[in-house]
Amino acid sequence: MPLTSIEDITRHYRHIYLQPHFDDAVLSCGGTMALQQTTHQRPLVITIFGGTGNIQGQLSPYATQVNRDGGFASIDEAVQRRRAEDAAACESVGADVLWLDFADALYRGYNSREALFGQVERFDQSIEGQIAALLLEVRSRAPLAVFYAPLGIGHHVDHQIVCSAADRLAQQRANVKFYEDFPYVTQSGALDARQRELGLAMESDLIEISAQIRQKIDAIALYRSQVPQLFGNTEQMHHAVESYHSTLRTRYPGIKVERYWHW
């Protein structure tokens, strides 16, 4: 169920997933959400960069091409179709959704792939503080919730920003778990590189999702505009998900888990 604003958030939410973009939570945590559904819990997925609120000027040629590759004729079409995909995917794992109005970095002036996966630009320095303030308001409305946030593996600027904003929440003693950004985490050395960059002593938690892996795969497949760009096709996505989650408990064949980090 889509919420209309932060004011719709109530104390009954015990699990809140923060995703930079419309697919990140299901990609990284879909099994955990599906597991929570079996115990009659209703998680909430908040998309941070889920709107068009701070777009200035015309789209860059790079952003225009990325939209075309996704089958979108305009920003509005991209946002509306991706919201529809997100609502369907989250509903399939038993989660509500809330889309904030910050615009994707693709539309905020990051005009190449190298820029998107580089350093947060000076013109974006205030956005982390704005997001952190909103997260504190969310926490005040759902004080018992566990928050799940991206670790920032792969270095996408939007993932970095949400990770930093969630770290501010953790510093206020909120219960924050950082998830492994899938599929970026499958790149060799990507997890270690991000952990070295953060320079923090981290501990991991494993959640078994063996019984939920099929439900996660089916949910990811509902992001029809994104599967070809991320994986090539649905079959390759299926293999990537099964393969990665099987590698985290190699001593126990057949056991599939999602892994979270905290500090």
C-alpha positions in Angstrom: 0.0 0.0 0.0 1.5 3.4 -1.0 1.6 6.0 1.8 1.1 9.6 0.8 3.5 11.3 3.3 5.7 10.8 6.3 2.6 11.8 8.4 1.1 8.4 7.5 3.8 6.5 9.3 2.6 5.2 12.7 4.1 3.3 15.6 3.1 -0.1 14.3 5.9 -0.1 11.7 8.7 -2.2 13.2 10.9 -2.6 10.1 11.6 0.3 7.8 13.8 -0.1 4.7 15.5 2.9 3.2 16.2 2.6 -0.5 17.9 5.2 -2.7 16.0 4.0 -5.8 12.9 2.1 -6.6 14.4 -1.4 -6.5 17.2 -1.4 -4.0 15.3 -2.8 -1.0 13.8 -5.8 -2.8 17.1 -6.5 -4.6 19.0 -6.5 -1.3 16.5 -7.4 1.4 13.5 -9.0 -0.4 14.0 -12.3 1.4 14.0 -10.7 4.8 10.8 -8.8 4.0 9.1 -11.9 2.8 10.2 -13.7 6.0 8.7 -10.8 8.1 5.5 -11.2 6.2 5.2 -14.8 7.4 5.0 -13.5 11.0 2.3 -11.0 10.0 4.6 -8.0 10.1 4.1 -5.2 7.5 7.5 -3.6 6.6 7.7 -0.1 5.1 10.0 0.7 2.2 10.9 4.4 1.8 12.4 5.4 -1.5 14.5 8.5 -0.9 15.1 9.5 -4.5 11.6 8.8 -5.7 10.4 12.0 -7.3 11.2 15.1 -9.4 11.3 17.7 -6.7 14.7 19.2 -7.1 15.3 18.9 -10.9 16.7 22.0 -12.5 17.1 22.7 -16.2 17.1 20.3 -19.1 18.2 16.6 -18.9 21.8 15.9 -19.9 22.4 13.7 -23.0 23.5 11.0 -20.7 20.3 11.1 -18.6 18.3 11.2 -21.8 20.0 8.1 -23.1 19.6 6.2 -19.8 15.9 7.0 -19.9 15.6 5.7 -23.5 17.5 2.5 -22.6 14.9 2.0 -19.9 12.0 2.6 -22.3 11.0 6.0 -20.9 10.2 9.0 -23.0 10.4 11.5 -20.1 11.3 11.9 -16.5 7.6 11.8 -15.5 7.1 8.6 -17.3 10.2 7.1 -15.7 9.0 8.0 -12.2 5.4 6.9 -12.7 6.3 3.5 -14.3 9.0 2.8 -11.7 6.7 3.7 -8.9 4.2 1.2 -10.3 6.8 -1.5 -10.5 8.0 -0.7 -7.0 4.5 -0.9 -5.5 3.9 -4.3 -7.1 7.2 -5.7 -6.1 6.9 -4.5 -2.5 3.3 -5.7 -2.2 4.5 -9.2 -3.3 6.8 -9.4 -0.3 4.2 -7.8 2.0 5.6 -4.3 2.3 4.1 -0.8 2.2 5.8 2.0 0.2 6.5 5.7 0.6 8.1 7.7 -2.2 9.9 10.9 -1.2 10.3 13.7 -3.8 14.1 13.9 -4.1 15.2 13.4 -7.7 17.6 10.6 -8.8 21.3 11.7 -9.2 20.9 11.0 -12.9 18.6 14.1 -13.0 20.5 16.2 -10.5 23.6 17.0 -12.7 25.7 13.7 -12.6 26.2 13.6 -16.3 28.2 10.3 -16.8 28.4 6.9 -15.4 31.8 7.8 -13.9 30.2 10.8 -12.1 27.3 8.6 -10.8 29.7 6.2 -9.2 32.2 8.8 -8.1 32.3 11.4 -5.3 29.3 13.3 -4.1 29.5 16.7 -5.7 29.6 20.0 -3.8 26.1 21.0 -5.1 24.8 18.0 -3.3 26.4 18.6 0.1 23.2 19.8 1.8 21.0 17.0 0.6 22.4 14.5 3.2 21.4 16.8 6.0 17.9 17.2 4.6 17.5 13.4 4.3 18.9 12.9 7.8 16.3 15.3 9.2 13.5 13.5 7.5 14.8 10.2 8.9 14.7 11.6 12.4 11.1 12.6 11.9 10.4 9.0 10.7 12.0 7.6 13.8 9.9 9.9 16.0 6.8 8.4 14.4 8.0 4.8 14.6 10.4 4.7 17.6 10.5 0.9 17.8 11.4 0.4 14.2 14.6 -1.3 12.9 16.0 0.7 10.0 17.7 -1.0 7.0 20.0 1.2 4.9 22.4 0.7 2.0 26.1 0.1 2.9 27.0 2.0 -0.2 28.8 -0.9 -2.0 29.5 0.1 -5.6 29.8 3.8 -4.7 26.7 5.1 -6.4 26.4 8.7 -5.1 22.8 8.2 -4.1 23.7 5.1 -2.1 26.6 7.0 -0.4 24.2 9.8 0.6 21.6 7.5 2.1 24.3 5.5 3.9 25.6 8.7 5.5 22.2 10.0 6.4 21.4 6.6 8.0 24.7 6.7 9.9 23.5 10.0 11.5 20.4 8.1 12.6 22.6 5.3 14.1 24.6 8.0 16.0 21.3 8.9 17.6 21.1 5.3 18.9 18.5 4.2 16.4 18.7 0.5 15.5 20.2 0.6 12.0 21.3 -2.4 9.9 23.2 -1.8 6.7 22.4 -4.1 3.8 24.7 -5.3 1.0 23.8 -3.4 -2.1 22.9 -6.0 -4.6 24.0 -6.6 -7.4 27.0 -4.3 -6.8 28.2 -6.5 -4.0 28.8 -9.3 -6.5 31.7 -7.4 -8.0 35.0 -8.8 -6.9 36.4 -6.9 -3.9 33.5 -4.4 -3.8 32.5 -5.2 -0.2 36.0 -5.1 1.1 36.7 -1.8 -0.7 33.6 -0.1 0.9 34.4 -1.4 4.3 38.0 0.0 4.1 36.6 3.3 2.9 34.3 3.6 5.8 37.0 2.6 8.2 34.6 1.2 10.8 34.7 -2.0 12.9 31.6 -3.9 11.6 29.8 -6.9 12.8 27.5 -9.0 10.6 24.0 -10.6 11.0 22.8 -13.4 8.8 19.1 -14.0 8.1 18.2 -17.3 6.4 15.9 -16.8 3.4 16.1 -20.4 1.9 12.3 -20.7 2.0 11.8 -17.1 0.7 14.3 -17.1 -2.2 11.7 -17.9 -4.9 9.5 -15.1 -3.6 12.4 -12.7 -3.7 13.2 -13.7 -7.3 9.6 -13.3 -8.4 9.5 -9.8 -6.7 12.7 -8.7 -8.5 11.2 -9.8 -11.8 8.4 -7.3 -11.3 11.0 -4.5 -11.9 10.6 -5.1 -15.6 12.3 -1.9 -16.7 15.4 -2.7 -14.6 16.1 -6.4 -15.0 17.5 -6.1 -18.5 19.9 -3.3 -17.5 21.0 -4.9 -14.3 21.2 -8.6 -15.3 20.6 -9.0 -19.0 17.4 -11.1 -18.6 15.2 -12.8 -16.0 17.1 -16.1 -16.2 20.4 -14.4 -15.6 18.9 -12.5 -12.7 17.6 -15.8 -11.2 21.0 -17.3 -11.4 22.7 -14.2 -9.9 20.4 -14.1 -6.9 20.6 -17.9 -6.2 24.4 -17.9 -6.6 25.1 -14.9 -4.4 22.9 -15.9 -1.5 24.3 -19.4 -1.6 27.9 -18.2 -1.2 27.4 -16.6 2.2 27.1 -19.9 4.0 29.4 -22.2 2.0 29.8 -24.7 4.8 26.0 -25.4 4.6 25.0 -26.2 1.1 21.5 -25.2 0.2 21.3 -22.6 2.9 20.6 -19.1 1.5 21.0 -15.9 3.6 20.9 -12.2 3.4 23.6 -10.4 5.3 23.5 -7.1 7.3 26.2 -5.0 9.0 26.1 -2.8 12.0 28.7 -0.8 14.0 
